[in-house]
Amino acid sequence: MSKRVVIGEIAMELRQLQQSFDVFDEAAAARLGLNRTDLRCLDVVLGDGPVPAGQISLALKLSPAATTTVIDRLERAGMVFRSPDPGNRRRVLVAATDAARSAEAEIFVPVGQAGAQALQEYGPDELAIILDFLRTARRVQEEQAARIRALS
């Protein structure tokens, strides 16, 4: 198979991979009774929490008002709670609840475990190439997102 053909197949697989991520996110959001933005926020809090609300705004690229709305919905859903930042009285921290940690264990931990298990099939050199490819693919996507935003 020619390099051009393989690159074309990789491009198709990446499109299908992106679609599979979307399908997974839709299923996870539906299971939790959340919308996709709320799910993205919950992911930030689960990964980095407790998180200042301003950091969530930056991560989600939302206005402070929109971020407050998302946090309000997640709080009503029992997934996060707010607390004052002990280091800065003017700042609010957002943390995951036990219900959010349970959802993480039910929905997200198994995905990570399955992915880690699948990667066991590869040797160290192959894993290094995969890691390099993923970093390159992310950089390309970020650059292209910036290019599209600049068109406005």
Contacts in CASP RR format, 6 or more apart in sequence:
PFRMAT RR
TARGET T0000
AUTHOR 0000-0000-0000
METHOD contacts of the structure
MODEL  1
MSKRVVIGEIAMELRQLQQSFDVFDEAAAARLGLNRTDLRCLDVVLGDGP
VPAGQISLALKLSPAATTTVIDRLERAGMVFRSPDPGNRRRVLVAATDAA
RSAEAEIFVPVGQAGAQALQEYGPDELAIILDFLRTARRVQEEQAARIRA
LS
14 137 0 8 1.000
24 111 0 8 1.000
25 36 0 8 1.000
25 39 0 8 1.000
26 36 0 8 1.000
28 39 0 8 1.000
28 107 0 8 1.000
28 108 0 8 1.000
29 35 0 8 1.000
29 36 0 8 1.000
29 38 0 8 1.000
29 39 0 8 1.000
31 103 0 8 1.000
31 107 0 8 1.000
32 39 0 8 1.000
32 42 0 8 1.000
32 77 0 8 1.000
32 79 0 8 1.000
32 103 0 8 1.000
32 107 0 8 1.000
33 77 0 8 1.000
34 42 0 8 1.000
34 73 0 8 1.000
34 74 0 8 1.000
34 77 0 8 1.000
34 79 0 8 1.000
35 73 0 8 1.000
37 60 0 8 1.000
37 62 0 8 1.000
37 70 0 8 1.000
38 70 0 8 1.000
38 73 0 8 1.000
38 74 0 8 1.000
38 77 0 8 1.000
38 79 0 8 1.000
40 60 0 8 1.000
41 56 0 8 1.000
41 60 0 8 1.000
41 67 0 8 1.000
41 70 0 8 1.000
41 71 0 8 1.000
41 74 0 8 1.000
41 80 0 8 1.000
42 74 0 8 1.000
42 79 0 8 1.000
42 80 0 8 1.000
42 96 0 8 1.000
42 100 0 8 1.000
42 103 0 8 1.000
44 51 0 8 1.000
44 55 0 8 1.000
44 56 0 8 1.000
44 59 0 8 1.000
44 60 0 8 1.000
45 51 0 8 1.000
45 56 0 8 1.000
45 74 0 8 1.000
45 79 0 8 1.000
45 80 0 8 1.000
45 94 0 8 1.000
45 95 0 8 1.000
45 96 0 8 1.000
45 100 0 8 1.000
46 96 0 8 1.000
46 100 0 8 1.000
46 101 0 8 1.000
46 104 0 8 1.000
46 108 0 8 1.000
48 55 0 8 1.000
49 93 0 8 1.000
49 94 0 8 1.000
49 95 0 8 1.000
49 96 0 8 1.000
50 83 0 8 1.000
50 93 0 8 1.000
50 94 0 8 1.000
50 95 0 8 1.000
51 93 0 8 1.000
51 94 0 8 1.000
51 95 0 8 1.000
52 85 0 8 1.000
52 91 0 8 1.000
52 92 0 8 1.000
52 93 0 8 1.000
52 94 0 8 1.000
53 64 0 8 1.000
53 67 0 8 1.000
53 68 0 8 1.000
53 71 0 8 1.000
53 82 0 8 1.000
53 91 0 8 1.000
53 92 0 8 1.000
53 93 0 8 1.000
53 94 0 8 1.000
54 64 0 8 1.000
54 67 0 8 1.000
56 62 0 8 1.000
56 67 0 8 1.000
56 70 0 8 1.000
56 71 0 8 1.000
56 94 0 8 1.000
57 63 0 8 1.000
57 64 0 8 1.000
57 66 0 8 1.000
57 67 0 8 1.000
60 67 0 8 1.000
60 70 0 8 1.000
62 70 0 8 1.000
71 80 0 8 1.000
71 82 0 8 1.000
71 94 0 8 1.000
74 80 0 8 1.000
74 94 0 8 1.000
75 81 0 8 1.000
75 82 0 8 1.000
78 97 0 8 1.000
78 99 0 8 1.000
78 100 0 8 1.000
79 96 0 8 1.000
79 97 0 8 1.000
79 99 0 8 1.000
79 100 0 8 1.000
79 103 0 8 1.000
80 94 0 8 1.000
80 95 0 8 1.000
80 96 0 8 1.000
80 97 0 8 1.000
80 100 0 8 1.000
81 94 0 8 1.000
81 95 0 8 1.000
81 97 0 8 1.000
82 92 0 8 1.000
82 93 0 8 1.000
82 94 0 8 1.000
82 95 0 8 1.000
83 92 0 8 1.000
83 93 0 8 1.000
83 95 0 8 1.000
84 91 0 8 1.000
84 92 0 8 1.000
84 93 0 8 1.000
85 91 0 8 1.000
85 92 0 8 1.000
85 93 0 8 1.000
96 104 0 8 1.000
119 127 0 8 1.000
119 130 0 8 1.000
122 130 0 8 1.000
END
